[in-house]
Amino acid sequence: MNRTGLRHFCALTTMIIFMTLSLVMSASAQGSFSTGDSELEKWIVEPKLRFDEWLDDQRPSLELAFDLSMRIVEKSGGSGTGHVNWVGIDLVDQLHWDGFPIATILVQAYAVEVKDLPKTPIIFDDSRDWQLQWRFVYLDFDRWSHKGISWKVGHFQVPFGLEWTSDTTGTLRQYTNAKNLGVKADWGMSAHGTVDGLDYEVAVTRGSGNEYRDVSDNHVFAMRIGASPGHNLSYGVSYFDAQLTGQDAPVGMSTFPKPDRVRYGVDARWNFPSVQLLGECSRGTNDDLDVWSALLEANIHSADERSLAYLQTVGSASKGVSDWDERVQAHLGVKRLIGPSLSLEAQWTHDLELPANAPLGDTGVLQIRYRF
């Protein structure tokens, strides 16, 4: 990192630490302990719709939710307004054998439309397109979870960094996995559980993202081991080795860029009654290029966990011929849960440094989401 990027990153880091310490000093000591946004996210995404009485009697463990969302993106510089719209279905059920629960099944299928976004996600073929997105579709054989081992098969989240402990899928608040690793969820299998107070997951997946493709030894091997996020101070270490030749190519490209990727990562979170400080960083390679990525966040939530505000500093870089090509941004966001089904989110992003001395700018995003 050069001196300018280092100053930007350190300045935002200092701001976040100062804000968090101020919030800690002012936060009420009353109320029960909460892990922060992870519980809020669970509340937002939990299924809301119950089947009719007959079917409920037949399958009392079956739950279903429908998810509707509209996202508006506005970027400075006169590039116009972009949109993301989706409608999805979530199904959760518990499978039994001889009266004993043996596995949990989760199906999340979404029809997603994009229009004129500043940067189109890689699963789309054009700036105006729609695709069927598989968020999570898996069987989790958790019959022996009490013995520290469960087995997951399907399309699930790659175990790496903060994302493993707090799912951000479908929200404006994001961590670094999608941009840093090149894949956030993938098709494959994993072993996971808790042993001696440490959570772990080890996964072998296809390396093709949303679609299942077998292309030239594409694969992902990923793992994370760490303390439970329910502790006041928790931490984790992660490893990622991938060949992403089967991954979707970005719009305007014929293949996924620099598919041979390796990462070593650490993450941590510090919980208080109403405040949370968290961060993650990783170092590795994209083909023959050295890269790094880092994030630091402070957030505060209301006592009823219906409101959340957060401030992030996010940095990444790849080693060029003579120097690092760096990208440093600040994100300020809020979330509000209105009733049991409706949520509103807003986020403002400010560029602090961009590669090749590109002009700095701002991006505003508003999202409304309804689940029933």
C-alpha positions as CSV (number, residue, x, y, z in Angstrom):
1,M,0.0,0.0,0.0
2,N,1.4,3.4,-0.9
3,R,1.5,6.3,1.5
4,T,-1.7,7.9,0.2
5,G,-3.7,4.7,0.4
6,L,-2.2,4.0,3.8
7,R,-3.3,7.4,5.1
8,H,-6.8,7.0,3.8
9,F,-7.2,3.5,5.3
10,C,-5.7,4.5,8.6
11,A,-7.8,7.7,8.8
12,L,-11.1,5.7,8.3
13,T,-9.9,3.0,10.7
14,T,-9.2,5.7,13.3
15,M,-12.7,7.2,12.7
16,I,-14.4,3.8,13.1
17,I,-12.5,3.0,16.3
18,F,-13.3,6.4,17.8
19,M,-17.0,6.1,16.8
20,T,-17.2,2.6,18.3
21,L,-15.5,3.7,21.6
22,S,-17.9,6.6,21.8
23,L,-20.9,4.4,21.3
24,V,-19.6,1.9,23.9
25,M,-19.3,4.7,26.4
26,S,-22.8,5.9,25.7
27,A,-24.5,2.5,25.3
28,S,-26.9,1.5,28.1
29,A,-25.6,-1.3,30.3
30,Q,-29.2,-2.7,30.5
31,G,-30.7,-5.3,28.3
32,S,-29.7,-8.8,27.3
33,F,-26.6,-9.6,25.3
34,S,-27.0,-9.7,21.5
35,T,-24.7,-10.8,18.7
36,G,-25.8,-7.8,16.7
37,D,-26.8,-7.9,13.1
38,S,-26.7,-11.6,12.8
39,E,-29.8,-11.9,14.9
40,L,-31.5,-9.0,13.1
41,E,-30.8,-10.7,9.7
42,K,-32.3,-14.0,11.0
43,W,-35.4,-12.1,12.0
44,I,-35.7,-10.4,8.6
45,V,-35.2,-13.5,6.6
46,E,-37.1,-16.1,8.6
47,P,-40.1,-17.6,6.8
48,K,-43.4,-15.8,7.5
49,L,-46.0,-17.8,5.6
50,R,-47.6,-20.9,7.0
51,F,-49.5,-23.4,4.7
52,D,-53.2,-24.2,5.2
53,E,-54.3,-26.2,8.2
54,W,-54.3,-29.6,6.5
55,L,-50.8,-29.3,5.1
56,D,-49.5,-27.8,8.3
57,D,-50.9,-30.9,10.1
58,Q,-49.1,-33.2,7.6
59,R,-45.8,-31.3,7.5
60,P,-45.6,-29.2,10.7
61,S,-41.8,-28.6,10.1
62,L,-42.3,-27.2,6.6
63,E,-42.1,-23.4,6.3
64,L,-42.3,-21.2,3.2
65,A,-41.7,-17.5,2.5
66,F,-41.9,-15.3,-0.6
67,D,-39.4,-12.5,-1.0
68,L,-40.0,-9.3,-3.1
69,S,-37.4,-6.6,-3.4
70,M,-36.6,-3.4,-5.3
71,R,-33.2,-1.8,-5.2
72,I,-32.3,1.7,-6.7
73,V,-28.7,2.6,-7.4
74,E,-27.6,6.2,-8.2
75,K,-23.9,6.9,-9.0
76,S,-22.4,10.4,-9.3
77,G,-21.0,11.5,-12.7
78,G,-24.3,11.3,-14.7
79,S,-24.2,7.6,-15.4
80,G,-28.0,7.3,-14.7
81,T,-30.1,5.2,-12.3
82,G,-29.8,1.5,-12.0
83,H,-32.2,-1.1,-10.7
84,V,-32.3,-4.6,-9.2
85,N,-35.6,-6.3,-8.8
86,W,-36.2,-9.8,-7.6
87,V,-39.0,-12.2,-6.5
88,G,-38.0,-15.4,-4.7
89,I,-39.2,-18.3,-2.7
90,D,-37.6,-19.8,0.4
91,L,-38.5,-23.3,1.6
92,V,-37.2,-24.9,4.8
93,D,-38.1,-28.4,6.1
94,Q,-36.8,-31.0,8.5
95,L,-36.5,-34.5,7.3
96,H,-37.1,-37.5,9.6
97,W,-36.3,-41.2,9.6
98,D,-38.0,-43.6,12.1
99,G,-39.1,-40.6,14.1
100,F,-35.7,-39.0,14.3
101,P,-34.6,-35.8,12.6
102,I,-31.8,-36.5,10.1
103,A,-31.4,-33.5,7.9
104,T,-32.6,-29.9,7.1
105,I,-33.5,-29.0,3.6
106,L,-33.2,-25.4,2.4
107,V,-34.3,-24.1,-1.1
108,Q,-33.9,-20.4,-2.1
109,A,-34.7,-19.8,-5.7
110,Y,-34.9,-16.2,-7.0
111,A,-35.7,-14.6,-10.4
112,V,-33.5,-11.5,-10.5
113,E,-33.6,-8.6,-13.0
114,V,-30.9,-5.9,-13.4
115,K,-31.0,-2.6,-15.4
116,D,-28.1,-0.3,-16.0
117,L,-26.1,-0.9,-12.8
118,P,-22.7,0.9,-12.4
119,K,-21.2,-2.7,-12.3
120,T,-23.3,-5.6,-13.5
121,P,-23.0,-8.8,-11.3
122,I,-21.2,-11.6,-13.1
123,I,-24.2,-14.0,-13.3
124,F,-25.8,-11.7,-15.9
125,D,-25.0,-11.6,-19.6
126,D,-25.8,-8.0,-20.3
127,S,-26.5,-4.7,-18.4
128,R,-30.2,-5.3,-18.9
129,D,-30.9,-9.0,-18.1
130,W,-32.6,-11.4,-15.8
131,Q,-31.4,-14.7,-14.4
132,L,-32.5,-17.5,-12.1
133,Q,-30.3,-17.2,-9.0
134,W,-29.8,-20.1,-6.6
135,R,-28.9,-18.5,-3.3
136,F,-28.8,-21.5,-1.0
137,V,-30.1,-25.0,-2.0
138,Y,-28.8,-27.8,0.1
139,L,-29.3,-30.7,2.4
140,D,-27.7,-30.4,5.8
141,F,-27.4,-33.8,7.5
142,D,-27.3,-32.6,11.1
143,R,-28.4,-35.8,12.9
144,W,-25.0,-36.0,14.6
145,S,-24.5,-32.3,15.2
146,H,-24.4,-33.0,19.0
147,K,-21.3,-35.0,18.3
148,G,-19.6,-32.2,16.5
149,I,-20.2,-33.2,12.9
150,S,-22.7,-32.4,10.2
151,W,-22.6,-32.9,6.4
152,K,-23.9,-30.4,3.9
153,V,-24.5,-31.1,0.1
154,G,-25.8,-28.6,-2.5
155,H,-25.3,-24.9,-3.2
156,F,-24.1,-23.1,-0.1
157,Q,-21.9,-20.3,1.2
158,V,-18.2,-20.7,0.8
159,P,-16.7,-20.8,4.4
160,F,-14.4,-17.8,4.6
161,G,-14.2,-14.8,6.8
162,L,-17.0,-12.8,8.4
163,E,-19.6,-13.9,5.9
164,W,-19.5,-17.4,7.5
165,T,-20.9,-16.0,10.8
166,S,-23.3,-13.4,9.4
167,D,-25.0,-14.0,6.1
168,T,-25.4,-10.8,4.1
169,T,-27.1,-12.2,1.0
170,G,-29.9,-9.9,-0.3
171,T,-28.8,-7.0,1.9
172,L,-26.9,-3.8,1.1
173,R,-24.4,-4.4,3.9
174,Q,-21.7,-6.7,2.5
175,Y,-18.3,-8.1,3.5
176,T,-15.5,-8.9,1.1
177,N,-16.0,-12.4,-0.1
178,A,-17.8,-11.8,-3.5
179,K,-15.2,-9.3,-4.8
180,N,-12.2,-10.8,-3.0
181,L,-12.6,-14.5,-3.6
182,G,-14.5,-14.3,-6.9
183,V,-17.2,-16.7,-5.6
184,K,-19.6,-16.3,-2.6
185,A,-21.8,-19.4,-2.9
186,D,-21.0,-22.6,-4.8
187,W,-22.1,-26.2,-5.5
188,G,-20.4,-28.9,-3.5
189,M,-20.2,-30.5,-0.1
190,S,-18.8,-29.7,3.3
191,A,-18.3,-31.0,6.8
192,H,-19.0,-28.6,9.7
193,G,-19.7,-28.5,13.4
194,T,-18.4,-27.5,16.8
195,V,-15.5,-29.2,18.6
196,D,-14.1,-28.0,22.0
197,G,-15.8,-24.7,21.6
198,L,-14.5,-24.0,18.1
199,D,-16.8,-23.8,15.1
200,Y,-15.4,-25.2,11.8
201,E,-16.4,-25.9,8.2
202,V,-14.3,-27.5,5.5
203,A,-15.7,-27.4,2.0
204,V,-14.9,-28.8,-1.5
205,T,-17.0,-27.2,-4.2
206,R,-17.2,-26.9,-8.0
207,G,-15.9,-23.4,-8.4
208,S,-18.6,-22.3,-10.9
209,G,-20.8,-20.1,-8.7
210,N,-24.5,-19.9,-9.5
211,E,-24.4,-22.5,-12.3
212,Y,-22.9,-26.0,-12.0
213,R,-20.1,-26.3,-14.6
214,D,-17.2,-28.7,-15.0
215,V,-14.5,-26.8,-16.9
216,S,-10.8,-27.6,-16.8
217,D,-10.4,-28.8,-13.2
218,N,-12.4,-25.9,-11.7
219,H,-12.7,-26.3,-8.0
220,V,-12.7,-24.6,-4.6
221,F,-11.2,-25.8,-1.4
222,A,-12.1,-23.5,1.5
223,M,-12.2,-23.8,5.3
224,R,-12.7,-21.6,8.4
225,I,-12.1,-22.4,12.1
226,G,-13.0,-19.9,14.8
227,A,-14.6,-19.2,18.2
228,S,-18.4,-18.9,18.3
229,P,-19.7,-15.4,17.3
230,G,-21.8,-15.4,20.5
231,H,-18.8,-14.7,22.6
232,N,-17.9,-11.1,23.5
233,L,-14.7,-11.4,21.5
234,S,-14.6,-14.0,18.7
235,Y,-12.1,-14.7,15.9
236,G,-11.5,-17.0,13.0
237,V,-8.9,-18.1,10.5
238,S,-9.7,-19.0,6.9
239,Y,-8.0,-20.6,3.9
240,F,-9.1,-20.6,0.2
241,D,-7.6,-22.3,-2.8
242,A,-9.6,-22.2,-6.1
243,Q,-9.5,-22.6,-9.8
244,L,-12.5,-20.6,-11.1
245,T,-12.4,-21.4,-14.8
246,G,-16.1,-22.4,-14.5
247,Q,-17.2,-19.1,-13.0
248,D,-19.3,-16.7,-15.1
249,A,-17.4,-14.1,-17.0
250,P,-18.1,-10.4,-16.3
251,V,-20.0,-8.4,-18.8
252,G,-17.7,-7.5,-21.7
253,M,-15.2,-10.4,-21.0
254,S,-15.1,-13.9,-22.5
255,T,-13.6,-15.6,-19.5
256,F,-13.4,-15.1,-15.7
257,P,-10.2,-13.0,-15.1
258,K,-7.2,-14.6,-13.2
259,P,-9.1,-17.7,-12.0
260,D,-6.2,-19.3,-10.0
261,R,-6.8,-17.8,-6.5
262,V,-5.3,-18.4,-3.1
263,R,-6.2,-16.6,0.2
264,Y,-5.2,-16.7,3.8
265,G,-7.5,-14.7,6.1
266,V,-8.3,-13.7,9.6
267,D,-11.4,-12.1,11.0
268,A,-12.7,-10.9,14.4
269,R,-15.7,-9.4,16.1
270,W,-16.0,-7.6,19.4
271,N,-19.6,-7.5,20.8
272,F,-21.1,-5.1,23.3
273,P,-24.8,-4.8,24.4
274,S,-25.7,-2.5,21.5
275,V,-22.5,-2.0,19.6
276,Q,-20.3,-4.3,17.5
277,L,-16.8,-3.8,16.1
278,L,-15.6,-6.3,13.4
279,G,-13.0,-6.7,10.8
280,E,-11.4,-9.1,8.4
281,C,-8.3,-9.1,6.2
282,S,-6.7,-11.5,3.8
283,R,-3.6,-11.9,1.6
284,G,-2.9,-14.1,-1.3
285,T,-2.5,-14.3,-5.1
286,N,-4.6,-14.1,-8.3
287,D,-2.6,-16.2,-10.7
288,D,0.8,-14.6,-10.4
289,L,-0.3,-11.2,-8.8
290,D,-0.1,-10.5,-5.1
291,V,-3.4,-9.2,-3.7
292,W,-4.8,-8.1,-0.3
293,S,-8.2,-7.2,1.0
294,A,-9.4,-5.7,4.3
295,L,-12.6,-4.4,6.0
296,L,-13.3,-2.7,9.3
297,E,-16.8,-2.0,10.5
298,A,-18.5,-0.4,13.5
299,N,-22.3,-0.8,13.9
300,I,-24.9,0.0,16.5
301,H,-28.4,-1.5,16.8
302,S,-31.5,-0.7,18.8
303,A,-32.5,-2.6,21.9
304,D,-35.3,-4.3,19.9
305,E,-32.9,-5.1,17.0
306,R,-35.3,-3.4,14.5
307,S,-32.8,-0.7,13.6
308,L,-29.1,-0.9,12.6
309,A,-26.5,1.7,11.5
310,Y,-23.0,0.9,10.3
311,L,-19.8,2.5,9.0
312,Q,-17.3,0.5,7.0
313,T,-13.8,1.1,5.5
314,V,-13.1,-1.4,2.7
315,G,-9.7,-1.7,1.0
316,S,-8.2,-4.0,-1.7
317,A,-5.2,-4.0,-4.0
318,S,-3.3,-6.0,-6.5
319,K,0.5,-5.7,-7.1
320,G,1.2,-4.0,-10.5
321,V,4.5,-3.9,-12.3
322,S,5.9,-1.1,-10.2
323,D,3.3,-0.4,-7.4
324,W,0.0,-1.5,-5.8
325,D,-3.2,-0.7,-7.7
326,E,-5.5,0.2,-4.7
327,R,-9.2,0.7,-4.1
328,V,-10.4,2.2,-0.8
329,Q,-14.0,3.1,-0.1
330,A,-16.2,4.1,2.9
331,H,-19.7,2.8,3.3
332,L,-22.3,4.4,5.6
333,G,-25.6,2.5,5.9
334,V,-28.8,2.0,7.8
335,K,-31.4,-0.7,8.1
336,R,-34.9,-0.5,9.5
337,L,-37.4,-3.4,10.1
338,I,-40.9,-2.1,9.7
339,G,-43.4,-4.7,11.0
340,P,-42.8,-8.5,10.6
341,S,-42.4,-8.4,6.8
342,L,-41.2,-5.0,5.5
343,S,-37.6,-3.8,5.7
344,L,-35.9,-0.6,4.3
345,E,-32.2,-0.1,3.7
346,A,-30.0,2.7,2.5
347,Q,-26.3,3.0,1.9
348,W,-23.9,5.7,0.7
349,T,-20.5,4.9,-0.7
350,H,-17.6,7.3,-1.1
351,D,-14.5,6.5,-3.1
352,L,-11.3,7.4,-1.3
353,E,-8.8,5.9,-3.8
354,L,-9.3,4.1,-7.1
355,P,-6.8,2.3,-9.4
356,A,-5.1,4.2,-12.2
357,N,-6.0,7.5,-10.6
358,A,-9.6,7.1,-11.8
359,P,-11.9,10.0,-10.8
360,L,-13.5,9.5,-7.3
361,G,-17.2,9.4,-6.9
362,D,-20.2,8.6,-4.7
363,T,-22.9,6.0,-5.0
364,G,-26.3,5.9,-3.2
365,V,-28.4,2.8,-2.9
366,L,-32.0,2.4,-1.5
367,Q,-33.7,-1.0,-1.1
368,I,-37.2,-2.0,0.0
369,R,-37.8,-5.6,0.8
370,Y,-41.1,-7.4,1.6
371,R,-41.3,-11.0,2.8
372,F,-44.5,-12.9,3.6
